[in-house]
Amino acid sequence: MNAVEPSAEPSASWDAPYDTFSKKWNYYPRDVIPMWVADMDMPHAQVIIEAVMRRITENRIGYPGQGGKHLAETLVARLSERHGLHGLPAENAVFMSCVPGLHATARALTAPGDAIVVQTPLYGPFLDAISTARLQRQDNPLVPGPNGYEIDFDHLETVITPATKVLMVCNPHNPTGRVWRRAELERLADVVLRHRLWLVSDELHNELVFDGPYIPFASLSTELAMRTITLTGPAKTFNTAGLSTGITISHSAALISRVRAITHGLVSGCPNVLSEAAWLAAIATPEGDAWHQSTLADLRANRDQLTAFLHDHAPRVAYHPSEGTYLAWLDVRAYDWGKEKPGDFLLEHARVGLSDGLGYSPTGAGHVRLNFATTRPVLDEALNRLKPFLA
């Protein structure tokens, strides 16, 4: 392999934000820079911390009285005012984080022997939700285009069979960072309506968009909205994954009833009271909005730093700057070490922990996913470690 062994010692300017409670920073040995799991290293919004502490100190951590009604109403209003998703009934909601939401909707909308279509490469829990429900998975691989990955609509038509009942999408897309444009969403909507499919749309990264706008799938038409279940939450935008909450919501009461039936006794359907306090503080206060805008600017700057680095020092890496999320999808198949499990190679030799592309379907072979939601010194140190192998 034509690789240069870098120094195992970190630079003097690098200081690991290690803590004993962080999965991200405890997964690998201490000398490895972790850029894998989708967790930010940025400080949390002070307004969120204060809201959670206030809920505890005021002794309000018993059973919630309204079952998240105020939170659902606040979120529905935000989706309407900011993103054009109108007419969403707040009562048509089940509170659970997005991964359980994927599993629940896969089961709720299908029967044994049915199939679900996905656009790969794709966040692993989508694939797991289909396999654990013992359903057929029909892959429609994304194809590289001049401005990023694109949906292969011609191939999509060949994938769908009479067994197909659900189309699952991710917007913004994890791992490629695409934010689907209106024309693309409208073509997908046409497929859903012509084939009478249900649509499950994971929109967890909806407020981490650099090049947009983000358009909720269910906002395209009333008919489509009644066939759509949307999943979202605060975990990525506000860096609260450890509080584990999200929402599964639809214009259709009938679809949500099916989800409630599947999850009965397994999830409460109400938000954790500390999660509720955090999410409300994040989306209903000027301080939460200010933190969001500042953090988004930092993430954009990191994305641009990564893009400039790859342009200047790694011309053989195929990469399109992420339009949303804080994840970069790097095609390293041009390197001898990059054709099979490049994540393992870079972990061993560069001491940088990335997500290997095979976790996102077979089409991810020869790729790695890099999380750039960290401090600039950490990002710079990671790029310096990768540089000898990407030159």
C-alpha positions in Angstrom: 0.0 0.0 0.0 1.3 3.4 -0.9 0.7 5.0 2.5 2.9 7.1 4.7 2.8 6.3 8.4 1.9 9.5 10.3 3.1 10.4 13.7 1.1 8.7 16.5 1.5 11.7 18.7 -1.2 14.4 18.5 -0.2 18.0 17.8 0.4 20.4 20.7 -2.7 22.4 19.7 -5.1 19.4 20.0 -7.0 18.8 23.2 -9.5 15.9 23.3 -12.8 16.9 24.7 -12.9 13.6 26.5 -15.5 12.8 29.2 -16.4 9.6 30.9 -20.1 9.8 29.9 -19.6 10.2 26.1 -20.1 7.2 23.9 -18.4 9.0 21.1 -15.2 9.7 23.0 -15.1 6.3 24.8 -15.6 3.9 21.9 -12.0 4.0 20.7 -8.7 4.1 22.6 -7.7 7.6 23.9 -5.3 8.3 21.0 -8.0 8.0 18.4 -10.0 11.0 17.2 -13.6 9.9 17.0 -15.5 11.3 14.0 -18.0 8.5 13.7 -21.3 8.6 15.6 -23.6 11.6 14.8 -23.0 13.6 18.0 -21.7 17.1 18.3 -18.8 18.3 20.4 -20.2 21.8 20.7 -21.4 23.0 24.1 -25.1 22.7 24.8 -27.4 25.7 24.7 -27.5 27.3 28.2 -31.2 27.7 27.9 -31.6 24.0 27.5 -29.4 23.2 30.5 -31.4 25.7 32.6 -34.8 24.3 31.5 -33.8 20.8 32.5 -32.4 21.9 35.8 -35.5 24.0 36.6 -37.7 21.0 35.8 -35.8 19.0 38.4 -35.4 21.6 41.1 -39.1 22.5 40.9 -39.8 18.8 41.6 -41.7 18.4 38.3 -40.5 15.0 37.1 -43.5 12.9 37.9 -46.0 11.7 35.3 -46.6 14.4 32.7 -50.1 15.9 32.9 -50.7 16.7 29.3 -48.7 13.9 27.6 -46.7 16.3 25.5 -49.6 18.3 24.1 -48.0 21.7 24.5 -44.7 20.4 23.0 -46.6 18.9 20.0 -48.5 22.1 19.4 -45.3 24.2 19.6 -43.5 21.9 17.2 -46.4 21.8 14.7 -46.5 25.6 14.7 -42.8 25.8 14.1 -43.0 23.4 11.1 -45.8 25.4 9.7 -44.3 28.9 10.1 -40.7 28.0 9.2 -41.1 25.2 6.7 -44.5 25.4 5.2 -45.8 22.1 6.7 -49.4 23.3 7.3 -52.4 21.6 8.8 -50.6 19.0 10.8 -52.8 17.9 13.8 -50.8 18.0 17.0 -52.9 15.1 18.4 -51.7 12.8 15.6 -48.4 12.3 17.3 -46.5 9.5 19.1 -43.4 10.6 21.0 -40.4 8.3 20.5 -36.9 8.8 19.1 -36.4 8.2 15.4 -34.9 4.8 15.4 -37.9 3.2 17.3 -40.0 5.3 14.9 -38.4 3.6 11.9 -39.0 0.1 13.4 -42.6 1.0 14.4 -43.6 2.4 11.0 -42.0 -0.5 9.1 -44.2 -2.9 11.1 -47.3 -0.7 11.2 -47.6 -0.2 7.5 -46.8 -3.7 6.2 -47.8 -7.4 6.5 -45.6 -10.5 6.2 -44.2 -10.8 2.7 -44.4 -7.1 2.0 -41.5 -5.0 0.7 -40.0 -1.5 1.5 -38.0 0.6 -1.0 -35.0 2.6 0.3 -32.5 4.8 -1.4 -29.0 3.5 -0.6 -26.5 4.2 0.9 -28.6 4.9 3.9 -28.5 5.3 7.7 -28.2 1.7 9.1 -31.3 1.7 11.3 -33.5 1.9 8.2 -32.0 -1.3 6.9 -32.2 -2.9 10.4 -35.9 -1.9 10.7 -36.7 -3.7 7.5 -34.7 -6.9 8.3 -35.9 -7.3 11.9 -39.5 -7.0 10.6 -38.7 -9.8 8.2 -39.7 -7.7 5.2 -38.2 -7.6 1.7 -35.8 -4.7 1.2 -35.8 -3.2 -2.3 -32.7 -1.0 -2.9 -32.7 1.9 -5.3 -29.0 3.0 -5.1 -28.3 6.7 -5.4 -26.1 7.7 -8.3 -23.4 10.4 -8.4 -24.3 13.5 -10.3 -22.6 16.8 -11.0 -24.0 18.4 -7.9 -24.1 15.4 -5.5 -25.9 12.2 -5.2 -29.2 11.8 -7.2 -32.2 9.5 -7.1 -32.3 7.1 -10.0 -36.0 7.4 -10.9 -35.8 5.1 -13.9 -34.3 2.3 -11.7 -36.8 3.0 -9.0 -39.7 2.1 -11.3 -38.1 -1.3 -12.0 -37.6 -2.0 -8.3 -41.2 -1.6 -7.2 -43.3 -4.7 -7.3 -46.8 -5.6 -6.2 -45.3 -6.5 -2.8 -44.0 -3.0 -2.3 -46.0 -1.1 0.3 -43.7 1.6 1.7 -41.1 4.0 0.4 -38.7 5.2 3.1 -36.7 8.4 2.5 -34.3 10.5 4.5 -34.2 14.3 4.1 -31.6 15.7 4.7 -30.0 12.4 3.7 -27.8 10.5 6.0 -25.0 9.7 5.0 -24.6 11.7 1.8 -25.7 15.1 3.1 -28.1 15.8 0.2 -31.1 18.1 0.8 -33.6 17.0 -1.7 -35.0 19.8 -3.9 -38.7 20.3 -4.6 -38.5 18.8 -8.1 -36.9 15.6 -6.7 -39.5 15.4 -4.0 -42.3 15.9 -6.5 -41.1 13.1 -8.6 -41.0 10.8 -5.6 -44.5 12.0 -4.7 -45.7 10.9 -8.1 -44.2 7.5 -7.5 -45.9 7.2 -4.1 -49.3 8.2 -5.5 -49.2 6.1 -8.7 -48.2 3.0 -6.8 -50.4 3.7 -3.8 -47.4 3.4 -1.4 -47.1 4.7 2.2 -44.3 7.2 2.7 -42.0 7.3 5.8 -39.8 10.3 5.9 -37.0 10.7 8.4 -36.4 14.4 8.7 -34.3 14.4 11.8 -31.7 16.7 10.4 -34.3 19.2 9.1 -32.8 22.2 10.8 -29.2 21.5 9.9 -29.3 22.8 6.4 -26.6 24.8 4.6 -27.9 24.7 1.0 -31.6 24.3 0.9 -34.3 25.0 1.5 -35.5 22.0 3.5 -38.9 21.0 2.2 -41.0 18.6 4.3 -42.3 15.8 2.1 -45.8 16.0 3.5 -46.0 19.7 2.5 -46.2 18.9 -1.2 -50.0 18.1 -1.4 -52.9 17.1 0.7 -53.2 13.7 -0.9 -49.5 13.0 -0.3 -49.8 14.2 3.3 -52.4 11.6 4.1 -50.1 8.9 2.9 -47.0 10.2 4.9 -45.6 9.7 8.3 -42.9 12.1 9.3 -40.2 11.4 11.9 -38.2 14.2 13.5 -36.7 15.3 16.8 -34.2 17.7 18.6 -31.3 15.2 18.9 -29.2 16.3 16.0 -30.1 20.0 15.8 -29.8 20.7 19.5 -27.3 17.9 20.4 -29.6 16.2 22.9 -29.3 12.6 21.7 -28.8 11.4 25.3 -32.3 12.6 26.2 -33.7 10.3 23.6 -36.9 11.8 22.3 -38.5 12.5 18.9 -41.9 12.6 17.3 -43.7 10.4 14.8 -46.5 12.4 13.3 -48.9 12.4 10.4 -51.9 14.3 8.9 -53.6 10.9 8.9 -55.1 9.8 12.2 -55.6 6.3 10.7 -51.8 5.9 10.1 -50.9 7.1 13.6 -53.5 4.7 15.0 -51.6 1.9 13.3 -48.4 3.1 14.9 -50.0 3.3 18.3 -51.3 -0.2 18.0 -47.8 -1.6 17.1 -46.1 0.3 20.0 -48.8 -0.3 22.6 -47.0 -1.2 25.9 -43.6 -0.7 24.3 -43.4 3.1 24.3 -45.4 5.5 26.4 -46.2 7.8 23.5 -45.4 10.8 25.7 -42.1 12.6 25.9 -39.7 12.1 28.8 -40.3 15.1 31.0 -36.7 16.3 30.9 -36.6 15.8 27.1 -39.8 17.8 26.9 -38.3 20.7 28.9 -35.2 20.7 26.7 -37.0 20.6 23.4 -39.4 23.4 24.4 -36.6 25.5 25.5 -34.7 24.9 22.2 -37.6 25.8 19.9 -39.7 28.3 21.9 -37.1 30.8 23.1 -34.9 33.5 21.5 -31.9 32.0 23.3 -32.5 28.6 21.7 -32.8 30.1 18.3 -29.6 32.2 18.8 -27.7 29.1 19.8 -29.0 27.2 16.8 -28.0 29.9 14.4 -24.5 30.3 15.9 -23.9 26.5 15.9 -25.1 26.3 12.3 -22.6 28.9 11.3 -19.8 26.9 13.1 -20.9 23.8 11.3 -20.9 25.5 7.9 -17.4 26.8 8.6 -16.2 23.3 9.4 -17.8 22.0 6.3 -16.1 24.6 4.2 -12.7 23.9 6.0 -13.1 20.2 5.2 -14.1 20.9 1.6 -11.0 23.2 1.1 -8.8 20.5 2.6 -10.0 17.8 0.3 -9.7 20.1 -2.7 -6.1 21.0 -1.9 -4.7 17.8 -0.4 -6.9 14.9 -1.5 -7.9 15.3 -5.1 -8.6 11.6 -5.5 -11.4 11.6 -2.9 -14.8 11.8 -4.6 -16.8 14.2 -2.4 -19.7 16.6 -2.7 -20.0 19.2 0.1 -22.8 18.3 2.4 -25.9 20.4 1.8 -27.3 19.5 5.2 -26.4 17.4 8.3 -22.9 17.6 9.7 -21.8 14.4 7.9 -19.4 14.1 5.0 -19.6 11.0 2.7 -16.1 10.3 1.2 -15.5 8.0 -1.7 -11.9 6.6 -1.2 -12.0 3.8 -3.7 -9.2 5.4 -5.8 -6.8 4.3 -3.1 -5.3 0.8 -2.8 -6.4 0.7 0.9 -9.9 2.2 0.2 -11.6 -0.5 -1.8 -13.0 -2.8 1.0 -13.0 -1.5 4.6 -11.2 1.9 4.5 -12.6 2.8 8.0 -10.6 0.0 9.5 -7.4 1.0 7.7 -7.7 4.7 8.7 -8.4 3.7 12.3 -5.3 1.6 12.5 -2.9 3.8 10.6 -4.2 7.4 11.0 -5.8 6.9 14.4 -9.0 8.6 13.2 -12.3 6.8 13.9 -14.7 7.1 10.9 -17.9 5.2 10.0 -17.1 2.6 7.4 -19.4 2.8 4.4 -20.5 -0.9 4.4 -22.7 -0.1 7.4 -24.9 1.9 5.0 -25.6 -1.0 2.5 -23.3 -2.7 0.0 -23.2 0.4 -2.1 -21.2 2.0 0.7 -18.2 -0.2 0.1 -15.1 2.0 -0.4 -16.6 5.0 1.4 -16.3 6.5 4.9 -18.6 8.9 6.8 -16.9 11.7 8.6 -18.6 13.7 11.3 -17.3 17.3 11.2 -19.4 18.6 14.2 -16.4 19.2 16.4 -14.1 22.0 17.5 -11.7 23.5 14.9 -8.5 22.2 16.7 -9.9 18.6 16.7 -11.0 18.9 13.0 -7.6 20.2 12.0 -5.8 17.5 13.9 -7.9 14.8 12.3 -7.3 16.2 8.8 -3.6 16.4 9.5 -3.6 12.7 10.5 -5.5 11.8 7.3 -3.5 13.9 5.0 -0.6 11.5 4.3 -3.0 8.8 3.3 -5.1 11.0 1.1 -2.4 12.9 -0.7 
